[in-house]
Amino acid sequence: MYHTWMRYFTPSPVHHRLGLVCLGVGLQHGTLPPVGPRVLDHHVAVVIGAGRGWYATPDGIRQPVTAPALLWLVPGVTHHYGADPHTGWDESFVDFTGPATATYTELGYIEPDHPFVPLADTAAARAAIGRITRAARRGNPFLEVETAAAVHELLVALRRARADTGADGDPVLQALARDAFLPLSVAEHAARHGMTPAALRTAVRRGAGCSPKDYLLAIRLGRAKELLAATELPVAAVARRVGYTDPAYFSRLFTRRVGTAPVRFRARQGHSVPGGWSTRVPDPDDPPRIG
């Protein structure tokens, strides 16, 4: 079982002169069918936020993929990947192109030779993708410019989140961000990392300026907002995805922290993002388009 939400765009030649243009955005969850083998004429950044699966190199060798991770799909190179058929995964993707891709590749932000990139965290990347989904409303006169700006932001966020560089320089915060959606208490998070709760509080306050509880809560609520805005998952399902087994408690917490109930938050966002979830994957050779 899987759910998918996609939007594809056709920027004008004038918009291509912005350097980067967004061609499409999508959010998918569950035991998705494999993709490929296929070759595209543009770039795609596939962000795996949860779950696991596999990626096949152009010579057919399969490599395991465990979230958080990034799959780079580059023009002219065969790609083939899929979620684990038993566990599935949580995937966000952005299709993009433009002359600036050459510069980003030269600077190391796009890595054609490393199609699978382990990440320390996906929160900033998902936030950029969330801005693209919100800009995807029909009739938005700034769609192409807003989404292009968010692609630039996405590439920076993905570069900072690479697990091999640790740009934020704090392995404790990276580990907490990675595990934020597990239904664990602060004490259980501390135990997972061989720390006492007091030591964890000290480390998080030093690195993030807040308590571990507030740090985890910010990540969870940010993800909940994305799911409420861009999907039609029931509130209870959203609660489970961000680590809360009690949907009533999640709703009270969301209302207290955000200032509005989850259903009202979704109703407001629903005026911005058209459509919803579907169990039908569009034909990649003839995708639905806006404008």
C-alpha positions as CSV (number, residue, x, y, z in Angstrom):
1,M,0.0,0.0,0.0
2,Y,1.3,3.4,-0.9
3,H,0.2,7.0,-1.2
4,T,1.5,9.6,-3.7
5,W,1.0,13.3,-4.3
6,M,2.7,15.0,-7.4
7,R,2.7,18.2,-9.3
8,Y,4.6,19.0,-12.5
9,F,5.3,22.4,-14.1
10,T,6.4,23.8,-17.4
11,P,8.5,26.9,-16.8
12,S,8.9,29.3,-19.7
13,P,12.2,30.0,-21.4
14,V,12.4,33.3,-19.5
15,H,12.2,31.5,-16.2
16,H,15.0,29.2,-17.3
17,R,17.2,32.2,-17.2
18,L,16.8,32.2,-13.4
19,G,19.5,29.5,-13.5
20,L,17.4,26.8,-11.9
21,V,13.8,25.9,-12.5
22,C,11.6,23.4,-10.7
23,L,9.9,20.9,-13.0
24,G,8.0,19.0,-10.4
25,V,7.6,18.0,-6.8
26,G,6.2,14.9,-5.0
27,L,5.6,13.3,-1.7
28,Q,5.2,9.5,-1.4
29,H,4.8,7.1,1.4
30,G,4.6,3.3,1.8
31,T,5.6,0.3,-0.2
32,L,6.1,2.1,-3.4
33,P,6.7,0.2,-6.7
34,P,10.3,0.2,-8.0
35,V,11.4,3.1,-10.3
36,G,13.3,2.3,-13.5
37,P,15.5,1.3,-14.9
38,R,15.1,4.6,-16.8
39,V,17.0,7.7,-18.0
40,L,15.9,11.3,-17.5
41,D,16.9,14.5,-19.2
42,H,16.9,16.5,-16.0
43,H,18.0,16.3,-12.3
44,V,15.9,14.8,-9.5
45,A,16.7,15.0,-5.8
46,V,15.0,12.1,-3.9
47,V,15.0,12.6,-0.2
48,I,14.3,9.5,1.9
49,G,13.1,10.6,5.3
50,A,12.2,7.3,6.9
51,G,12.4,3.6,6.0
52,R,14.7,1.7,3.8
53,G,15.1,0.2,0.3
54,W,17.7,-0.1,-2.4
55,Y,19.5,1.6,-5.2
56,A,21.0,-0.1,-8.3
57,T,24.1,1.3,-9.9
58,P,24.2,1.6,-13.7
59,D,26.0,-1.7,-13.9
60,G,23.2,-3.4,-11.9
61,I,24.7,-3.8,-8.5
62,R,22.2,-3.2,-5.7
63,Q,23.1,-1.1,-2.7
64,P,21.0,-0.9,0.5
65,V,19.5,2.5,1.3
66,T,18.6,3.4,4.9
67,A,17.0,6.8,5.8
68,P,17.9,9.5,6.2
69,A,19.4,9.6,2.7
70,L,19.5,11.3,-0.7
71,L,19.3,9.8,-4.1
72,W,20.7,12.0,-6.9
73,L,19.2,11.2,-10.3
74,V,21.2,13.0,-13.0
75,P,20.5,13.5,-16.7
76,G,21.6,10.7,-19.1
77,V,22.4,8.2,-16.4
78,T,20.3,5.1,-15.8
79,H,18.8,4.8,-12.4
80,H,16.8,2.0,-10.7
81,Y,15.7,2.1,-7.1
82,G,12.8,1.1,-4.8
83,A,11.5,0.9,-1.3
84,D,11.7,-2.3,0.8
85,P,8.5,-4.2,-0.1
86,H,7.9,-5.0,3.6
87,T,8.6,-1.8,5.3
88,G,8.4,0.9,2.6
89,W,9.8,4.3,2.9
90,D,8.9,8.1,3.2
91,E,10.1,9.9,0.0
92,S,10.1,13.5,-1.1
93,F,11.4,14.5,-4.5
94,V,12.1,17.5,-6.7
95,D,12.7,17.5,-10.4
96,F,14.8,20.5,-11.6
97,T,17.0,21.7,-14.4
98,G,18.8,24.9,-15.6
99,P,22.2,26.2,-16.5
100,A,23.1,26.7,-12.8
101,T,23.2,22.9,-12.3
102,A,26.7,22.9,-13.9
103,T,28.0,25.3,-11.3
104,Y,26.4,23.5,-8.4
105,T,28.0,20.3,-9.7
106,E,31.4,21.9,-10.0
107,L,31.0,23.2,-6.4
108,G,30.1,19.7,-5.2
109,Y,26.5,20.4,-4.3
110,I,25.3,17.9,-6.9
111,E,27.4,14.7,-7.1
112,P,26.9,12.7,-10.2
113,D,29.5,10.2,-9.1
114,H,27.8,9.6,-5.7
115,P,24.1,8.9,-6.5
116,F,23.5,7.6,-2.9
117,V,24.3,10.1,-0.2
118,P,23.7,9.3,3.5
119,L,22.3,12.4,5.4
120,A,22.5,13.4,9.0
121,D,19.1,15.1,8.9
122,T,16.4,15.9,6.4
123,A,14.5,18.6,8.3
124,A,15.8,21.6,6.3
125,A,15.5,19.8,3.0
126,R,11.9,18.8,3.7
127,A,11.2,22.4,4.7
128,A,12.4,23.6,1.3
129,I,10.3,20.9,-0.5
130,G,7.4,22.0,1.6
131,R,7.7,25.5,0.3
132,I,7.6,24.1,-3.2
133,T,4.4,22.2,-2.5
134,R,2.8,25.3,-1.0
135,A,3.8,27.4,-4.1
136,A,2.2,24.7,-6.3
137,R,-1.3,26.1,-6.0
138,R,-3.2,26.8,-9.2
139,G,-3.3,30.4,-10.2
140,N,-0.2,31.4,-8.2
141,P,1.4,34.1,-10.4
142,F,4.8,33.6,-8.7
143,L,4.9,29.8,-9.0
144,E,8.0,29.5,-11.2
145,V,10.0,32.1,-9.3
146,E,9.1,30.8,-5.8
147,T,9.8,27.2,-6.7
148,A,13.1,28.2,-8.4
149,A,14.2,30.0,-5.2
150,A,13.3,26.9,-3.2
151,V,15.4,24.6,-5.4
152,H,18.5,26.8,-4.6
153,E,17.6,26.5,-0.9
154,L,17.2,22.8,-1.2
155,L,20.6,22.3,-2.7
156,V,22.2,24.2,0.1
157,A,20.2,22.3,2.7
158,L,21.2,18.9,1.2
159,R,24.9,20.0,1.1
160,R,24.8,21.0,4.8
161,A,23.0,17.7,5.7
162,R,25.6,15.3,4.2
163,A,26.5,12.8,6.9
164,D,30.1,12.7,5.8
165,T,30.7,16.4,6.5
166,G,28.6,17.1,9.5
167,A,28.3,20.8,8.6
168,D,26.5,21.6,11.7
169,G,29.3,20.1,13.7
170,D,27.2,18.5,16.5
171,P,26.7,14.7,16.3
172,V,24.3,14.8,19.3
173,L,21.9,17.2,17.5
174,Q,22.3,15.1,14.3
175,A,21.4,11.9,16.1
176,L,18.4,13.5,17.8
177,A,17.1,14.9,14.5
178,R,17.5,11.5,12.9
179,D,15.6,9.7,15.6
180,A,13.1,12.5,16.3
181,F,10.1,10.6,15.0
182,L,10.6,7.6,17.1
183,P,8.1,7.4,20.1
184,L,10.9,7.8,22.7
185,S,11.1,9.9,25.8
186,V,14.1,12.2,26.4
187,A,15.5,9.6,28.8
188,E,15.2,6.9,26.2
189,H,16.9,9.2,23.6
190,A,19.8,9.8,26.1
191,A,20.2,6.0,26.7
192,R,20.4,5.3,23.0
193,H,23.4,7.6,22.8
194,G,25.1,6.4,26.0
195,M,24.3,9.6,27.9
196,T,22.5,10.5,31.1
197,P,19.4,12.8,30.6
198,A,21.4,15.6,32.3
199,A,24.3,15.2,29.9
200,L,21.9,15.2,27.0
201,R,20.2,18.4,28.2
202,T,23.6,20.1,28.6
203,A,24.7,19.1,25.1
204,V,21.5,20.2,23.4
205,R,21.3,23.5,25.2
206,R,24.9,24.2,24.2
207,G,24.3,23.3,20.5
208,A,20.7,24.4,20.0
209,G,20.0,26.8,22.8
210,C,16.9,24.9,24.0
211,S,16.0,21.7,25.9
212,P,16.0,18.3,24.2
213,K,12.2,18.2,24.5
214,D,11.8,21.5,22.7
215,Y,14.3,20.6,20.0
216,L,12.5,17.3,19.3
217,L,9.1,19.0,19.4
218,A,10.2,21.6,16.8
219,I,11.3,18.9,14.4
220,R,8.1,16.8,15.0
221,L,5.7,19.8,14.6
222,G,7.5,21.0,11.5
223,R,7.0,17.6,9.9
224,A,3.4,17.4,11.0
225,K,2.7,20.8,9.3
226,E,4.2,19.4,6.1
227,L,2.0,16.3,6.2
228,L,-1.1,18.2,7.1
229,A,-0.5,20.8,4.3
230,A,0.4,18.5,1.5
231,T,-1.4,15.2,2.2
232,E,-4.8,13.9,3.1
233,L,-3.5,11.5,5.8
234,P,-5.9,11.3,8.8
235,V,-4.7,13.4,11.8
236,A,-4.1,10.1,13.7
237,A,-1.8,8.9,10.9
238,V,0.1,12.1,10.9
239,A,0.5,11.8,14.7
240,R,1.9,8.3,14.3
241,R,4.3,9.4,11.6
242,V,5.8,12.1,13.8
243,G,6.1,9.9,16.9
244,Y,2.8,10.2,18.9
245,T,0.8,7.1,19.5
246,D,-2.1,9.1,21.1
247,P,-3.7,11.3,18.4
248,A,-5.8,13.2,21.0
249,Y,-2.6,14.2,22.9
250,F,-1.0,15.1,19.6
251,S,-3.9,17.4,18.7
252,R,-3.9,19.1,22.0
253,L,-0.1,19.6,21.8
254,F,-0.3,20.9,18.2
255,T,-3.1,23.3,19.1
256,R,-1.2,24.7,22.1
257,R,2.1,25.1,20.2
258,V,0.9,26.2,16.8
259,G,-2.2,28.2,17.9
260,T,-4.7,26.2,15.8
261,A,-6.0,22.7,15.7
262,P,-4.5,20.3,13.1
263,V,-7.8,20.1,11.2
264,R,-8.1,23.9,11.0
265,F,-4.4,24.2,10.0
266,R,-5.0,21.8,7.2
267,A,-8.2,23.6,6.1
268,R,-6.2,26.8,5.7
269,Q,-3.4,25.2,3.8
270,G,-5.9,23.3,1.6
271,H,-6.6,26.6,-0.2
272,S,-3.0,26.7,-1.3
273,V,-2.2,23.2,-2.4
274,P,-4.6,21.5,-4.9
275,G,-5.4,17.9,-5.0
276,G,-4.4,15.2,-2.5
277,W,-3.2,11.6,-2.2
278,S,-3.7,9.1,-4.9
279,T,-2.8,5.4,-5.2
280,R,-2.1,5.9,-8.9
281,V,1.4,6.8,-10.0
282,P,1.3,9.1,-13.1
283,D,3.0,8.0,-16.3
284,P,6.5,9.5,-16.2
285,D,6.4,10.0,-19.9
286,D,3.2,12.0,-19.7
287,P,2.9,13.5,-16.2
288,P,0.1,15.9,-15.2
289,R,1.2,19.5,-15.5
290,I,0.1,22.9,-14.2
291,G,0.2,26.0,-16.5
